[in-house]
Amino acid sequence: MAKLSMETTDLVGSLAGTLTTVSFIPQVIKTWRSQSASDISFSMFLLFSLGVLLWLIYGASIHSPPIVLANGITLALSLSIIAMKLWFERHLP
């Protein structure tokens, strides 16, 4: 396999981080608009959030702003889905 240049590697990493982060936005919007998260797995989002938190810690430890930024935003989106799930299940009929 051909070795990618550092610029190409950074571009691929940035694109991957952007796509995986942005992929959560439709779910956050759908959950907010429907005021329901009954079909969302709490345990999956909890485990996912823990994994993203560890990626965030890893990114900070190696001083990688793209990893920190992407995982910080992804963690916030994931935790917002968990918060909505807990809120809607407790406060809506």
PyMOL commands that set and color helices and strands:
alter all, ss='L'
color gray80, all
select helices_A, chain A and resi 6-22+25-34+42-61+65-91
alter helices_A, ss='H'
color red, helices_A
deselect
rebuild
show_as cartoon
